[in-house]
Amino acid sequence: GVTTAAEHLHRALAEFDALGARAAAASCRGHLRATGTPVSNPRGRPAYGRDLSPRERQVLDLVTRGHTNREIATSLYLSERTVEGHVTRLLRKLGLRNRRDLWTAAAPRP
């Protein structure tokens, strides 16, 4: 069968992890993430690639309801800075430029 570049990178990543070659493993993770391929995080957190994380979905829901970053932070027990990071990642993952575009893209259509 045909082996994709991502499959080669996953194999190389497994080998580098087994050898303890952290820099090489980090490089493989970076290349995989650049292609949008979810990669396990060595610290144990799940990787979502281009998909939205559960927390990003929560933030998106509150943004589309018209909440400010401060209101979102309060309701989710986060700092405003953390919420800003989530909104920034939402914009990047969805290919949008600003919060208004985010609201427009997520608003239900009649």
Biopython code that builds the backbone (N, CA, C, O; Angstrom):
import numpy as np
from Bio.PDB.StructureBuilder import StructureBuilder

atoms = [
    (1, "GLY", "N", (0.801, -1.174, 0.000)),
    (1, "GLY", "CA", (0.000, 0.000, 0.000)),
    (1, "GLY", "C", (0.856, 1.255, 0.000)),
    (1, "GLY", "O", (2.076, 1.197, 0.155)),
    (2, "VAL", "N", (0.218, 2.345, -0.170)),
    (2, "VAL", "CA", (0.892, 3.638, -0.183)),
    (2, "VAL", "C", (1.020, 4.135, 1.250)),
    (2, "VAL", "O", (0.048, 4.167, 2.004)),
    (3, "THR", "N", (2.243, 4.523, 1.608)),
    (3, "THR", "CA", (2.498, 5.065, 2.931)),
    (3, "THR", "C", (2.582, 6.577, 2.821)),
    (3, "THR", "O", (3.330, 7.107, 2.001)),
    (4, "THR", "N", (1.818, 7.263, 3.645)),
    (4, "THR", "CA", (1.813, 8.722, 3.596)),
    (4, "THR", "C", (2.962, 9.291, 4.416)),
    (4, "THR", "O", (3.563, 8.607, 5.245)),
    (5, "ALA", "N", (3.241, 10.543, 4.164)),
    (5, "ALA", "CA", (4.288, 11.229, 4.927)),
    (5, "ALA", "C", (3.934, 11.242, 6.408)),
    (5, "ALA", "O", (4.811, 11.095, 7.259)),
    (6, "ALA", "N", (2.659, 11.416, 6.716)),
    (6, "ALA", "CA", (2.239, 11.439, 8.120)),
    (6, "ALA", "C", (2.514, 10.104, 8.792)),
    (6, "ALA", "O", (2.911, 10.067, 9.957)),
    (7, "GLU", "N", (2.306, 9.004, 8.068)),
    (7, "GLU", "CA", (2.597, 7.687, 8.643)),
    (7, "GLU", "C", (4.090, 7.528, 8.925)),
    (7, "GLU", "O", (4.475, 6.979, 9.957)),
    (8, "HIS", "N", (4.926, 8.008, 8.011)),
    (8, "HIS", "CA", (6.380, 7.966, 8.236)),
    (8, "HIS", "C", (6.753, 8.808, 9.445)),
    (8, "HIS", "O", (7.570, 8.398, 10.269)),
    (9, "LEU", "N", (6.152, 9.987, 9.546)),
    (9, "LEU", "CA", (6.451, 10.857, 10.683)),
    (9, "LEU", "C", (5.997, 10.227, 11.994)),
    (9, "LEU", "O", (6.686, 10.351, 13.007)),
    (10, "HIS", "N", (4.844, 9.552, 11.991)),
    (10, "HIS", "CA", (4.372, 8.879, 13.209)),
    (10, "HIS", "C", (5.342, 7.769, 13.620)),
    (10, "HIS", "O", (5.636, 7.603, 14.804)),
    (11, "ARG", "N", (5.831, 7.017, 12.646)),
    (11, "ARG", "CA", (6.810, 5.954, 12.965)),
    (11, "ARG", "C", (8.094, 6.547, 13.509)),
    (11, "ARG", "O", (8.649, 6.056, 14.492)),
    (12, "ALA", "N", (8.568, 7.612, 12.859)),
    (12, "ALA", "CA", (9.794, 8.265, 13.325)),
    (12, "ALA", "C", (9.592, 8.824, 14.729)),
    (12, "ALA", "O", (10.483, 8.723, 15.572)),
    (13, "LEU", "N", (8.442, 9.406, 14.978)),
    (13, "LEU", "CA", (8.135, 9.957, 16.296)),
    (13, "LEU", "C", (8.191, 8.871, 17.362)),
    (13, "LEU", "O", (8.764, 9.078, 18.432)),
    (14, "ALA", "N", (7.602, 7.720, 17.076)),
    (14, "ALA", "CA", (7.617, 6.611, 18.031)),
    (14, "ALA", "C", (9.046, 6.166, 18.330)),
    (14, "ALA", "O", (9.388, 5.884, 19.479)),
    (15, "GLU", "N", (9.874, 6.104, 17.296)),
    (15, "GLU", "CA", (11.273, 5.706, 17.482)),
    (15, "GLU", "C", (12.037, 6.745, 18.304)),
    (15, "GLU", "O", (12.777, 6.396, 19.223)),
    (16, "PHE", "N", (11.853, 8.020, 17.967)),
    (16, "PHE", "CA", (12.545, 9.081, 18.707)),
    (16, "PHE", "C", (12.118, 9.098, 20.168)),
    (16, "PHE", "O", (12.949, 9.283, 21.057)),
    (17, "ASP", "N", (10.807, 8.902, 20.424)),
    (17, "ASP", "CA", (10.327, 8.845, 21.804)),
    (17, "ASP", "C", (10.957, 7.675, 22.547)),
    (17, "ASP", "O", (11.381, 7.816, 23.694)),
    (18, "ALA", "N", (11.017, 6.519, 21.889)),
    (18, "ALA", "CA", (11.602, 5.331, 22.520)),
    (18, "ALA", "C", (13.076, 5.534, 22.836)),
    (18, "ALA", "O", (13.574, 5.036, 23.845)),
    (19, "LEU", "N", (13.771, 6.266, 21.974)),
    (19, "LEU", "CA", (15.195, 6.524, 22.177)),
    (19, "LEU", "C", (15.462, 7.673, 23.150)),
    (19, "LEU", "O", (16.590, 7.868, 23.602)),
    (20, "GLY", "N", (14.420, 8.419, 23.462)),
    (20, "GLY", "CA", (14.596, 9.577, 24.336)),
    (20, "GLY", "C", (15.158, 10.788, 23.606)),
    (20, "GLY", "O", (15.672, 11.715, 24.232)),
    (21, "ALA", "N", (15.059, 10.778, 22.277)),
    (21, "ALA", "CA", (15.557, 11.889, 21.455)),
    (21, "ALA", "C", (14.478, 12.978, 21.414)),
    (21, "ALA", "O", (13.709, 13.072, 20.458)),
    (22, "ARG", "N", (14.438, 13.793, 22.466)),
    (22, "ARG", "CA", (13.343, 14.758, 22.623)),
    (22, "ARG", "C", (13.297, 15.807, 21.530)),
    (22, "ARG", "O", (12.215, 16.153, 21.056)),
    (23, "ALA", "N", (14.453, 16.324, 21.118)),
    (23, "ALA", "CA", (14.465, 17.378, 20.089)),
    (23, "ALA", "C", (13.933, 16.841, 18.754)),
    (23, "ALA", "O", (13.142, 17.505, 18.083)),
    (24, "ALA", "N", (14.369, 15.649, 18.381)),
    (24, "ALA", "CA", (13.905, 15.060, 17.126)),
    (24, "ALA", "C", (12.410, 14.737, 17.207)),
    (24, "ALA", "O", (11.678, 14.935, 16.237)),
    (25, "ALA", "N", (11.958, 14.241, 18.362)),
    (25, "ALA", "CA", (10.540, 13.939, 18.542)),
    (25, "ALA", "C", (9.708, 15.222, 18.464)),
    (25, "ALA", "O", (8.634, 15.232, 17.861)),
    (26, "ALA", "N", (10.197, 16.290, 19.065)),
    (26, "ALA", "CA", (9.484, 17.574, 19.019)),
    (26, "ALA", "C", (9.389, 18.079, 17.586)),
    (26, "ALA", "O", (8.370, 18.643, 17.187)),
    (27, "SER", "N", (10.446, 17.877, 16.817)),
    (27, "SER", "CA", (10.429, 18.280, 15.415)),
    (27, "SER", "C", (9.361, 17.510, 14.640)),
    (27, "SER", "O", (8.619, 18.097, 13.853)),
    (28, "CYS", "N", (9.285, 16.205, 14.861)),
    (28, "CYS", "CA", (8.260, 15.382, 14.205)),
    (28, "CYS", "C", (6.866, 15.854, 14.598)),
    (28, "CYS", "O", (5.984, 15.962, 13.746)),
    (29, "ARG", "N", (6.661, 16.136, 15.887)),
    (29, "ARG", "CA", (5.356, 16.629, 16.335)),
    (29, "ARG", "C", (4.998, 17.930, 15.629)),
    (29, "ARG", "O", (3.857, 18.127, 15.210)),
    (30, "GLY", "N", (5.979, 18.810, 15.503)),
    (30, "GLY", "CA", (5.740, 20.084, 14.831)),
    (30, "GLY", "C", (5.332, 19.903, 13.377)),
    (30, "GLY", "O", (4.409, 20.564, 12.901)),
    (31, "HIS", "N", (6.019, 19.009, 12.670)),
    (31, "HIS", "CA", (5.677, 18.740, 11.267)),
    (31, "HIS", "C", (4.282, 18.131, 11.142)),
    (31, "HIS", "O", (3.527, 18.479, 10.235)),
    (32, "LEU", "N", (3.942, 17.214, 12.060)),
    (32, "LEU", "CA", (2.619, 16.606, 12.027)),
    (32, "LEU", "C", (1.532, 17.639, 12.307)),
    (32, "LEU", "O", (0.502, 17.661, 11.633)),
    (33, "ARG", "N", (1.763, 18.495, 13.305)),
    (33, "ARG", "CA", (0.771, 19.535, 13.620)),
    (33, "ARG", "C", (0.594, 20.490, 12.448)),
    (33, "ARG", "O", (-0.516, 20.951, 12.184)),
    (34, "ALA", "N", (1.679, 20.787, 11.746)),
    (34, "ALA", "CA", (1.608, 21.703, 10.600)),
    (34, "ALA", "C", (0.703, 21.152, 9.497)),
    (34, "ALA", "O", (0.130, 21.914, 8.719)),
    (35, "THR", "N", (0.579, 19.833, 9.435)),
    (35, "THR", "CA", (-0.298, 19.223, 8.432)),
    (35, "THR", "C", (-1.728, 19.075, 8.953)),
    (35, "THR", "O", (-2.619, 18.618, 8.236)),
    (36, "GLY", "N", (-1.932, 19.474, 10.224)),
    (36, "GLY", "CA", (-3.263, 19.352, 10.808)),
    (36, "GLY", "C", (-3.532, 17.985, 11.407)),
    (36, "GLY", "O", (-4.668, 17.680, 11.769)),
    (37, "THR", "N", (-2.503, 17.160, 11.516)),
    (37, "THR", "CA", (-2.648, 15.828, 12.077)),
    (37, "THR", "C", (-2.587, 15.904, 13.599)),
    (37, "THR", "O", (-1.604, 16.408, 14.143)),
    (38, "PRO", "N", (-3.602, 15.423, 14.296)),
    (38, "PRO", "CA", (-3.535, 15.421, 15.760)),
    (38, "PRO", "C", (-2.374, 14.569, 16.244)),
    (38, "PRO", "O", (-2.135, 13.472, 15.740)),
    (39, "VAL", "N", (-1.659, 15.092, 17.226)),
    (39, "VAL", "CA", (-0.491, 14.402, 17.765)),
    (39, "VAL", "C", (-0.611, 14.389, 19.274)),
    (39, "VAL", "O", (-0.978, 15.394, 19.883)),
    (40, "SER", "N", (-0.299, 13.246, 19.881)),
    (40, "SER", "CA", (-0.349, 13.185, 21.336)),
    (40, "SER", "C", (0.718, 14.098, 21.919)),
    (40, "SER", "O", (1.820, 14.230, 21.385)),
    (41, "ASN", "N", (0.358, 14.713, 23.016)),
    (41, "ASN", "CA", (1.270, 15.611, 23.691)),
    (41, "ASN", "C", (2.053, 14.811, 24.715)),
    (41, "ASN", "O", (1.462, 14.014, 25.444)),
    (42, "PRO", "N", (3.368, 14.998, 24.793)),
    (42, "PRO", "CA", (4.150, 14.204, 25.731)),
    (42, "PRO", "C", (3.744, 14.451, 27.184)),
    (42, "PRO", "O", (4.044, 13.632, 28.052)),
    (43, "ARG", "N", (3.067, 15.563, 27.461)),
    (43, "ARG", "CA", (2.611, 15.841, 28.824)),
    (43, "ARG", "C", (1.277, 15.184, 29.100)),
    (43, "ARG", "O", (0.752, 15.307, 30.207)),
    (44, "GLY", "N", (0.713, 14.487, 28.124)),
    (44, "GLY", "CA", (-0.496, 13.731, 28.336)),
    (44, "GLY", "C", (-1.788, 14.410, 27.922)),
    (44, "GLY", "O", (-2.847, 13.782, 27.955)),
    (45, "ARG", "N", (-1.730, 15.685, 27.530)),
    (45, "ARG", "CA", (-2.957, 16.343, 27.086)),
    (45, "ARG", "C", (-3.255, 15.928, 25.654)),
    (45, "ARG", "O", (-2.334, 15.730, 24.861)),
    (46, "PRO", "N", (-4.542, 15.795, 25.313)),
    (46, "PRO", "CA", (-4.866, 15.415, 23.940)),
    (46, "PRO", "C", (-4.586, 16.551, 22.963)),
    (46, "PRO", "O", (-4.691, 17.728, 23.310)),
    (47, "ALA", "N", (-4.234, 16.184, 21.758)),
    (47, "ALA", "CA", (-4.014, 17.166, 20.696)),
    (47, "ALA", "C", (-5.233, 17.167, 19.797)),
    (47, "ALA", "O", (-5.783, 16.111, 19.486)),
    (48, "TYR", "N", (-5.656, 18.349, 19.379)),
    (48, "TYR", "CA", (-6.858, 18.449, 18.562)),
    (48, "TYR", "C", (-6.568, 18.852, 17.126)),
    (48, "TYR", "O", (-7.482, 18.863, 16.302)),
    (49, "GLY", "N", (-5.330, 19.181, 16.804)),
    (49, "GLY", "CA", (-5.002, 19.587, 15.448)),
    (49, "GLY", "C", (-5.847, 20.773, 15.040)),
    (49, "GLY", "O", (-5.886, 21.779, 15.748)),
    (50, "ARG", "N", (-6.520, 20.669, 13.914)),
    (50, "ARG", "CA", (-7.379, 21.756, 13.435)),
    (50, "ARG", "C", (-8.792, 21.688, 14.002)),
    (50, "ARG", "O", (-9.586, 22.609, 13.809)),
    (51, "ASP", "N", (-9.106, 20.601, 14.702)),
    (51, "ASP", "CA", (-10.418, 20.474, 15.339)),
    (51, "ASP", "C", (-10.467, 21.352, 16.587)),
    (51, "ASP", "O", (-9.437, 21.657, 17.187)),
    (52, "LEU", "N", (-11.671, 21.750, 16.963)),
    (52, "LEU", "CA", (-11.832, 22.554, 18.166)),
    (52, "LEU", "C", (-11.821, 21.655, 19.402)),
    (52, "LEU", "O", (-12.414, 20.576, 19.410)),
    (53, "SER", "N", (-11.133, 22.123, 20.444)),
    (53, "SER", "CA", (-11.133, 21.402, 21.714)),
    (53, "SER", "C", (-12.480, 21.631, 22.401)),
    (53, "SER", "O", (-13.213, 22.550, 22.036)),
    (54, "PRO", "N", (-12.804, 20.806, 23.386)),
    (54, "PRO", "CA", (-14.053, 21.033, 24.118)),
    (54, "PRO", "C", (-14.125, 22.440, 24.729)),
    (54, "PRO", "O", (-15.188, 23.060, 24.714)),
    (55, "ARG", "N", (-13.023, 22.945, 25.258)),
    (55, "ARG", "CA", (-13.017, 24.279, 25.852)),
    (55, "ARG", "C", (-13.219, 25.348, 24.774)),
    (55, "ARG", "O", (-13.933, 26.327, 24.992)),
    (56, "GLU", "N", (-12.593, 25.159, 23.621)),
    (56, "GLU", "CA", (-12.786, 26.115, 22.526)),
    (56, "GLU", "C", (-14.246, 26.133, 22.075)),
    (56, "GLU", "O", (-14.771, 27.185, 21.710)),
    (57, "ARG", "N", (-14.893, 24.985, 22.099)),
    (57, "ARG", "CA", (-16.318, 24.925, 21.744)),
    (57, "ARG", "C", (-17.163, 25.694, 22.767)),
    (57, "ARG", "O", (-18.122, 26.376, 22.404)),
    (58, "GLN", "N", (-16.796, 25.578, 24.043)),
    (58, "GLN", "CA", (-17.505, 26.331, 25.078)),
    (58, "GLN", "C", (-17.346, 27.832, 24.858)),
    (58, "GLN", "O", (-18.314, 28.589, 24.923)),
    (59, "VAL", "N", (-16.100, 28.250, 24.595)),
    (59, "VAL", "CA", (-15.831, 29.669, 24.367)),
    (59, "VAL", "C", (-16.591, 30.148, 23.128)),
    (59, "VAL", "O", (-17.187, 31.225, 23.144)),
    (60, "LEU", "N", (-16.572, 29.359, 22.064)),
    (60, "LEU", "CA", (-17.286, 29.720, 20.841)),
    (60, "LEU", "C", (-18.778, 29.914, 21.123)),
    (60, "LEU", "O", (-19.388, 30.873, 20.651)),
    (61, "ASP", "N", (-19.348, 29.006, 21.885)),
    (61, "ASP", "CA", (-20.760, 29.115, 22.223)),
    (61, "ASP", "C", (-21.041, 30.433, 22.943)),
    (61, "ASP", "O", (-22.021, 31.109, 22.632)),
    (62, "LEU", "N", (-20.198, 30.800, 23.896)),
    (62, "LEU", "CA", (-20.421, 32.030, 24.652)),
    (62, "LEU", "C", (-20.165, 33.271, 23.804)),
    (62, "LEU", "O", (-20.855, 34.279, 23.957)),
    (63, "VAL", "N", (-19.174, 33.205, 22.906)),
    (63, "VAL", "CA", (-18.925, 34.334, 22.004)),
    (63, "VAL", "C", (-20.141, 34.564, 21.126)),
    (63, "VAL", "O", (-20.558, 35.706, 20.932)),
    (64, "THR", "N", (-20.710, 33.501, 20.595)),
    (64, "THR", "CA", (-21.850, 33.645, 19.690)),
    (64, "THR", "C", (-23.109, 34.107, 20.421)),
    (64, "THR", "O", (-24.064, 34.568, 19.796)),
    (65, "ARG", "N", (-23.105, 33.982, 21.736)),
    (65, "ARG", "CA", (-24.220, 34.499, 22.532)),
    (65, "ARG", "C", (-23.994, 35.957, 22.932)),
    (65, "ARG", "O", (-24.815, 36.556, 23.626)),
    (66, "GLY", "N", (-22.864, 36.520, 22.482)),
    (66, "GLY", "CA", (-22.603, 37.933, 22.719)),
    (66, "GLY", "C", (-21.854, 38.257, 23.992)),
    (66, "GLY", "O", (-21.796, 39.421, 24.388)),
    (67, "HIS", "N", (-21.278, 37.265, 24.642)),
    (67, "HIS", "CA", (-20.537, 37.505, 25.886)),
    (67, "HIS", "C", (-19.174, 38.128, 25.601)),
    (67, "HIS", "O", (-18.549, 37.846, 24.579)),
    (68, "THR", "N", (-18.727, 38.976, 26.516)),
    (68, "THR", "CA", (-17.390, 39.566, 26.425)),
    (68, "THR", "C", (-16.378, 38.567, 26.978)),
    (68, "THR", "O", (-16.750, 37.585, 27.620)),
    (69, "ASN", "N", (-15.093, 38.826, 26.723)),
    (69, "ASN", "CA", (-14.049, 37.958, 27.276)),
    (69, "ASN", "C", (-14.127, 37.912, 28.795)),
    (69, "ASN", "O", (-13.936, 36.857, 29.399)),
    (70, "ARG", "N", (-14.408, 39.054, 29.411)),
    (70, "ARG", "CA", (-14.502, 39.092, 30.876)),
    (70, "ARG", "C", (-15.653, 38.215, 31.360)),
    (70, "ARG", "O", (-15.499, 37.475, 32.331)),
    (71, "GLU", "N", (-16.795, 38.290, 30.697)),
    (71, "GLU", "CA", (-17.939, 37.470, 31.083)),
    (71, "GLU", "C", (-17.653, 35.982, 30.870)),
    (71, "GLU", "O", (-18.035, 35.145, 31.687)),
    (72, "ILE", "N", (-16.984, 35.666, 29.776)),
    (72, "ILE", "CA", (-16.624, 34.270, 29.497)),
    (72, "ILE", "C", (-15.665, 33.769, 30.570)),
    (72, "ILE", "O", (-15.825, 32.665, 31.090)),
    (73, "ALA", "N", (-14.674, 34.582, 30.895)),
    (73, "ALA", "CA", (-13.684, 34.204, 31.919)),
    (73, "ALA", "C", (-14.375, 33.920, 33.252)),
    (73, "ALA", "O", (-14.066, 32.939, 33.928)),
    (74, "THR", "N", (-15.298, 34.777, 33.613)),
    (74, "THR", "CA", (-16.006, 34.595, 34.885)),
    (74, "THR", "C", (-16.842, 33.319, 34.870)),
    (74, "THR", "O", (-16.824, 32.555, 35.835)),
    (75, "SER", "N", (-17.565, 33.088, 33.797)),
    (75, "SER", "CA", (-18.461, 31.924, 33.761)),
    (75, "SER", "C", (-17.697, 30.598, 33.664)),
    (75, "SER", "O", (-18.189, 29.570, 34.130)),
    (76, "LEU", "N", (-16.501, 30.611, 33.062)),
    (76, "LEU", "CA", (-15.723, 29.370, 32.920)),
    (76, "LEU", "C", (-14.587, 29.253, 33.932)),
    (76, "LEU", "O", (-13.801, 28.306, 33.884)),
    (77, "TYR", "N", (-14.503, 30.231, 34.860)),
    (77, "TYR", "CA", (-13.458, 30.238, 35.883)),
    (77, "TYR", "C", (-12.058, 30.247, 35.264)),
    (77, "TYR", "O", (-11.178, 29.483, 35.660)),
    (78, "LEU", "N", (-11.881, 31.132, 34.282)),
    (78, "LEU", "CA", (-10.604, 31.301, 33.600)),
    (78, "LEU", "C", (-10.160, 32.753, 33.738)),
    (78, "LEU", "O", (-10.937, 33.612, 34.154)),
    (79, "SER", "N", (-8.911, 33.020, 33.388)),
    (79, "SER", "CA", (-8.462, 34.409, 33.320)),
    (79, "SER", "C", (-8.882, 34.980, 31.966)),
    (79, "SER", "O", (-9.108, 34.243, 31.007)),
    (80, "GLU", "N", (-8.981, 36.310, 31.913)),
    (80, "GLU", "CA", (-9.312, 36.936, 30.631)),
    (80, "GLU", "C", (-8.253, 36.614, 29.595)),
    (80, "GLU", "O", (-8.566, 36.415, 28.421)),
    (81, "ARG", "N", (-7.008, 36.563, 30.021)),
    (81, "ARG", "CA", (-5.900, 36.265, 29.103)),
    (81, "ARG", "C", (-6.066, 34.870, 28.482)),
    (81, "ARG", "O", (-5.798, 34.682, 27.295)),
    (82, "THR", "N", (-6.499, 33.916, 29.270)),
    (82, "THR", "CA", (-6.727, 32.565, 28.756)),
    (82, "THR", "C", (-7.856, 32.576, 27.728)),
    (82, "THR", "O", (-7.768, 31.924, 26.687)),
    (83, "VAL", "N", (-8.910, 33.319, 28.029)),
    (83, "VAL", "CA", (-10.023, 33.421, 27.084)),
    (83, "VAL", "C", (-9.541, 34.069, 25.787)),
    (83, "VAL", "O", (-9.916, 33.626, 24.701)),
    (84, "GLU", "N", (-8.713, 35.115, 25.888)),
    (84, "GLU", "CA", (-8.151, 35.750, 24.691)),
    (84, "GLU", "C", (-7.407, 34.735, 23.840)),
    (84, "GLU", "O", (-7.519, 34.748, 22.615)),
    (85, "GLY", "N", (-6.641, 33.846, 24.492)),
    (85, "GLY", "CA", (-5.921, 32.794, 23.767)),
    (85, "GLY", "C", (-6.864, 31.848, 23.060)),
    (85, "GLY", "O", (-6.624, 31.462, 21.916)),
    (86, "HIS", "N", (-7.947, 31.467, 23.740)),
    (86, "HIS", "CA", (-8.928, 30.582, 23.113)),
    (86, "HIS", "C", (-9.572, 31.251, 21.901)),
    (86, "HIS", "O", (-9.743, 30.620, 20.858)),
    (87, "VAL", "N", (-9.924, 32.517, 22.037)),
    (87, "VAL", "CA", (-10.545, 33.231, 20.918)),
    (87, "VAL", "C", (-9.561, 33.336, 19.754)),
    (87, "VAL", "O", (-9.941, 33.157, 18.597)),
    (88, "THR", "N", (-8.308, 33.623, 20.059)),
    (88, "THR", "CA", (-7.278, 33.707, 19.013)),
    (88, "THR", "C", (-7.146, 32.379, 18.267)),
    (88, "THR", "O", (-7.072, 32.359, 17.038)),
    (89, "ARG", "N", (-7.118, 31.266, 19.015)),
    (89, "ARG", "CA", (-7.022, 29.947, 18.373)),
    (89, "ARG", "C", (-8.283, 29.637, 17.559)),
    (89, "ARG", "O", (-8.195, 29.042, 16.485)),
    (90, "LEU", "N", (-9.441, 30.033, 18.062)),
    (90, "LEU", "CA", (-10.681, 29.846, 17.294)),
    (90, "LEU", "C", (-10.601, 30.566, 15.958)),
    (90, "LEU", "O", (-10.933, 29.999, 14.917)),
    (91, "LEU", "N", (-10.159, 31.819, 15.992)),
    (91, "LEU", "CA", (-10.043, 32.593, 14.760)),
    (91, "LEU", "C", (-9.095, 31.913, 13.778)),
    (91, "LEU", "O", (-9.398, 31.789, 12.591)),
    (92, "ARG", "N", (-7.939, 31.471, 14.287)),
    (92, "ARG", "CA", (-6.949, 30.827, 13.421)),
    (92, "ARG", "C", (-7.485, 29.522, 12.838)),
    (92, "ARG", "O", (-7.379, 29.288, 11.634)),
    (93, "LYS", "N", (-8.058, 28.679, 13.686)),
    (93, "LYS", "CA", (-8.547, 27.377, 13.224)),
    (93, "LYS", "C", (-9.691, 27.510, 12.228)),
    (93, "LYS", "O", (-9.828, 26.690, 11.320)),
    (94, "LEU", "N", (-10.510, 28.543, 12.400)),
    (94, "LEU", "CA", (-11.662, 28.727, 11.519)),
    (94, "LEU", "C", (-11.359, 29.639, 10.342)),
    (94, "LEU", "O", (-12.229, 29.883, 9.506)),
    (95, "GLY", "N", (-10.121, 30.151, 10.270)),
    (95, "GLY", "CA", (-9.713, 30.991, 9.148)),
    (95, "GLY", "C", (-10.423, 32.335, 9.115)),
    (95, "GLY", "O", (-10.739, 32.852, 8.043)),
    (96, "LEU", "N", (-10.671, 32.897, 10.288)),
    (96, "LEU", "CA", (-11.380, 34.170, 10.379)),
    (96, "LEU", "C", (-10.451, 35.267, 10.892)),
    (96, "LEU", "O", (-9.391, 34.995, 11.456)),
    (97, "ARG", "N", (-10.882, 36.530, 10.679)),
    (97, "ARG", "CA", (-10.009, 37.656, 11.033)),
    (97, "ARG", "C", (-10.336, 38.309, 12.357)),
    (97, "ARG", "O", (-9.435, 38.803, 13.035)),
    (98, "ASN", "N", (-11.608, 38.327, 12.746)),
    (98, "ASN", "CA", (-11.960, 39.038, 13.966)),
    (98, "ASN", "C", (-13.185, 38.398, 14.619)),
    (98, "ASN", "O", (-13.803, 37.481, 14.078)),
    (99, "ARG", "N", (-13.506, 38.914, 15.787)),
    (99, "ARG", "CA", (-14.595, 38.374, 16.589)),
    (99, "ARG", "C", (-15.943, 38.483, 15.869)),
    (99, "ARG", "O", (-16.787, 37.594, 15.984)),
    (100, "ARG", "N", (-16.135, 39.554, 15.142)),
    (100, "ARG", "CA", (-17.388, 39.730, 14.389)),
    (100, "ARG", "C", (-17.531, 38.623, 13.345)),
    (100, "ARG", "O", (-18.609, 38.052, 13.184)),
    (101, "ASP", "N", (-16.428, 38.318, 12.631)),
    (101, "ASP", "CA", (-16.468, 37.220, 11.657)),
    (101, "ASP", "C", (-16.791, 35.897, 12.352)),
    (101, "ASP", "O", (-17.528, 35.067, 11.822)),
    (102, "LEU", "N", (-16.229, 35.718, 13.542)),
    (102, "LEU", "CA", (-16.476, 34.508, 14.317)),
    (102, "LEU", "C", (-17.955, 34.402, 14.668)),
    (102, "LEU", "O", (-18.553, 33.335, 14.534)),
    (103, "TRP", "N", (-18.537, 35.496, 15.112)),
    (103, "TRP", "CA", (-19.953, 35.505, 15.469)),
    (103, "TRP", "C", (-20.817, 35.238, 14.238)),
    (103, "TRP", "O", (-21.770, 34.461, 14.295)),
    (104, "THR", "N", (-20.476, 35.888, 13.130)),
    (104, "THR", "CA", (-21.244, 35.724, 11.896)),
    (104, "THR", "C", (-21.169, 34.290, 11.384)),
    (104, "THR", "O", (-22.180, 33.729, 10.961)),
    (105, "ALA", "N", (-19.989, 33.698, 11.419)),
    (105, "ALA", "CA", (-19.801, 32.328, 10.918)),
    (105, "ALA", "C", (-20.542, 31.309, 11.765)),
    (105, "ALA", "O", (-21.018, 30.300, 11.245)),
    (106, "ALA", "N", (-20.646, 31.562, 13.064)),
    (106, "ALA", "CA", (-21.263, 30.585, 13.961)),
    (106, "ALA", "C", (-22.753, 30.830, 14.187)),
    (106, "ALA", "O", (-23.447, 29.978, 14.743)),
    (107, "ALA", "N", (-23.250, 32.000, 13.756)),
    (107, "ALA", "CA", (-24.669, 32.327, 13.985)),
    (107, "ALA", "C", (-25.561, 31.389, 13.181)),
    (107, "ALA", "O", (-25.248, 31.057, 12.038)),
    (108, "PRO", "N", (-26.664, 30.966, 13.776)),
    (108, "PRO", "CA", (-27.586, 30.086, 13.027)),
    (108, "PRO", "C", (-28.207, 30.822, 11.857)),
    (108, "PRO", "O", (-28.501, 32.013, 11.950)),
    (109, "ARG", "N", (-28.405, 30.119, 10.766)),
    (109, "ARG", "CA", (-28.994, 30.681, 9.557)),
    (109, "ARG", "C", (-30.515, 30.450, 9.579)),
    (109, "ARG", "O", (-30.973, 29.383, 9.990)),
    (110, "PRO", "N", (-31.294, 31.447, 9.139)),
    (110, "PRO", "CA", (-32.764, 31.253, 9.102)),
    (110, "PRO", "C", (-33.164, 30.284, 7.999)),
    (110, "PRO", "O", (-34.349, 30.004, 7.822)),
]
sb = StructureBuilder()
sb.init_structure("model")
sb.init_model(0)
sb.init_chain("A")
sb.init_seg("    ")
for serial, (resi, resn, name, xyz) in enumerate(atoms, 1):
    if name == "N":
        sb.init_residue(resn, " ", resi, " ")
    sb.init_atom(name, np.array(xyz, "f"), 0.0, 1.0, " ", f" {name:<3s}", serial, name[0])
structure = sb.get_structure()
